[in-house]
C-alpha cells in the first residue's frame, strides 16, 4: 500500500498482489478487487474492495474519487462552472519529443494506451490547475509523475 487517499480508499503500486498490472481501472484510476490484508486499516485477508493503483499514464495516482462506471459518469461530476471537463486544453511538453494535451479541469480518464515510442503527441485529460494548491511542490509532483511515466513507458 502506497497510502490512503482522502476518500479513505487505499492507493497501491502498479501491480496487483499477483504481480500483474490491473486491466480494468475505471476513469478515476481504481477498481474493485482483492488486496493484501492490512489490519491497521481494517482490511481483512481475501477482502475485495474498491482501491486505486499507481499508473504509468494519466491519472498516474488517481483522477477523482471513485468508483465510477464510465468516463461520461465521471465527467458529470465536473460539469458546471468555468472549471469543467472539455472546457480548456493545454499542451504540456515533457522532454524534447514527448508532450501531452491536458484537459485542464477534468480528472476523468479513459484508460487509453500510451505508445511505447517517443516522438508522438499523446492526448490525455487531467487537472493541471494548481492555483488553489499549497506551495508544497504539488505542481512539481504532477510534472515529476508525468516525466517518470514518460521515461518508464
N, C-alpha and C positions, 0 to 999 in steps of 0.2 A: 504494500500500500504506500502510495506516494503521499497522500494526505486526505483530509476530509474537506469537502467543498462547503460553501456557505449554506447549501440546502441540506447538509447533513449526510450526503452520499459520498462514498469513497471514490478517490481517483487512484487507479492502478497504473502500472507501467504499460509498455506497448503490448505485452503478451499476456495471455491467459495463464492460469497455473499449469496448463498442458504444454506451454512453450510455444503456442501458436498465437498469431495475431487475430483478434476478432474480425469477422467479416460482416457483421450485422449491426454496426453502430448507427444510431439514429442521427437526426440533424443537429443534436446537441453534443454528440460525441460519446454517447453512452448506450448501454443495452442491459437487458436482464439476463443474468447467468450465475453460475456458481462462483464463489470466491473463497479464498482461504479463510479459515476461522481466525477471528480477532476478538478475543474475549473482552478486551478493553473497550471495544466499540459495540459490543452486544451482537457480534456476528458468530453464530454457531457453525460447526462443521457442516458441510454439504448444504449450505443455505444458498438459495437462489434469490438474488436481489438486483435491483437496478443500480448500476455503477458506471463510472466514466473510465476511459483509458487515454493515456498519453499517445499521441499520434505523430506521424511524420508529415502530416498535411493539415491544413486548417480543419478544425479549430485548434489543433496542437494539444491543448489541455481540455477545455470544454467551451462550447459556444454559448450555451444557455442552460437553464435548469430543466432537465427532462424528467420523465420521458415524454417524447412527442412521437406521433405516428408518422409524420411526414414533414418535409421542408415547408410545405404550404401551411400546415398547422403551426409550425414554429414561427413563420412569418406573420401570422395573425397576432402573435404576442407582441410584435413590433410593428404595428400598422397604423399608428396615429402620431400626430405631432410632426415636427420638422425632422426629427431623427427617427426614420423608419426604414424598413427594408426597401430596396430598389429606389431610394431617393437620390443617392450620390455614390459615385465610384471614384477611386483614385488608383493610379498605377504606382506600385511600390517596387523600386529596384533593389534587388538583393544580390549584389555582385555584378560582374560585367555582363553576364549572359542569362541572368535569371530575374524575372520580375513577376509580380502578381497584381491582378486587378482586384482591389478590395471594394466591397460594398461597405462604405464607411460606418454605417449604423446598423448593420444586420449580422447577428451572430449565428445565423442558420446555415448549415452546410448540407450538401447532398451526397457526400461520400464519393466524389469524383476521383478518378485515378490520376496520379501525378506521373507523367512520363519519366523514364529513367535517364534521359539525356538532357544536357544543358543546351542553351541557345533557343529555348522555346518560351513563349509567354504563356503562363498558366492563369486561369481565371478562378477566383475564389471569392467567398464572401466572409467578412469578419468585421469586428468592431475595431477601429484604429483610433477613435477619438479618445484622448486621454486628458481632456481639459478638466474633468472632474476628479481625476485620479490624484492620489497623494504623490508628492515628489519623492517616491521611494524606488524609482527606476522601473515603474510599471511599463512605460513605453519602450524602454530599453529591453525589458524582458520579452515583450512581444516581438521586437526586432530580432533579438537573440534566438528565440524559439524558431522563428521563421528561417533565420540563417542556418541554424543547426539542421533543421528539417531539409533545407535545400542541399546542404553538403552531404547529408546522410542518404538522400534519395538516390 
